[in-house]
Amino acid sequence: MQKKLGSMAAFIVWLALIANPACAAREYWIAADEVQWDYAPSFPLNVMNGKEFTAEQRVFVEQGIGRRYLKSVYREYTQGFRTLKQRGAEEQHLGILGPVIRATVGDEIVVHFKNNTRFPASIHPHGVRYTMANEGAPHSHTAGNEHQPDGVVAPGGEYTYRWGVPERAAPGPNDPSSIAWIYHSHVDESADTNAGLIGAIIITKKGFEKSDRTPADVDREFISLFAVFDENASLHLQTNLPACNGLCDPDNEDFQESNLKHGINGLVYGNNQGYSMRKGERVRWYILGMGTEVDLHSPHWHGATLLHNGNRLDVTEVLPAATKTLDMRPDVAGEWMYHCHVNDHINAGMMTNFIVQ
Ligand SMILES: [Cu+2]
């Protein structure tokens, strides 16, 4: 009888656990895939002014390898990696970024990862709670760690990461109802991220989440990665070299310059066309940075202002691997410039438009 009651109690606890949405598993199927990426599909036109690219701009879209490169990107699949998920209109702005991973406090994030690229890869998350086996970064093998898994995945391999979402991964007292963290491959960190293996995790404050974990108090969310993709430092430089015309010496400074892609989500000179919203909406912007010393960016929105943790601004700043969450209430319709305000980066194409209807 005692035993029966015990197993009954265990069954009730198990039932409560699976029925309790506070313990939900947020399950994703994400692969690292090789794709041919185009930084400026509008070529030969610059979307910002509808005119042909100038000689100065052609350095970044035509010279050297040009505008199309082999890259590694994270892509989302249906369960069991059966089919590639197509992106909807609201995800168009994500560009080269991987799928958005969403959760709230108490959830467990479960990411089934498959490496379809020719190099080892991983998913290393920022902010959430992980053990060393779920870190997605190589460990020192000098300290008796030889047999401990680290989440680094060989070409063709698979791995399942499990990440917790405690309070310390969620918005703090001065944050809005959701915040962004970066995830990226961390085998050869610099080469992996320059190859394109990067995405965002959005954690919504407990009590503010909808069933899909988006925040209930905003109408629209956008993510922008301000980063200079350095194709000189990409995993795929050697593979991309045969596509080069003219000046193709990896040691030549002009060739190196042509491989610096100053983009917003990997798109230059207005080619990110997904930032579309309506007047009066509550719009949330998540800004991500990545890169090296040149990656000090100052995103600027024309025609609107934003709130960042209680401070008003129309320009913010972001450094490599840092993130910011800002809220906007657009009040003037228009097609507004949205660009990095660093002069050198403006000239190199770190700009696009956002549209208020
Ligand atoms: Cu910049």
Boltz pocket constraint, residues with backbone or C-beta under 6 A from the ligand:
constraints:
  - pocket:
      binder: B
      contacts: [[A, 226], [A, 294], [A, 296], [A, 297], [A, 298], [A, 340], [A, 341], [A, 342], [A, 345], [A, 350]]
      max_distance: 6.0
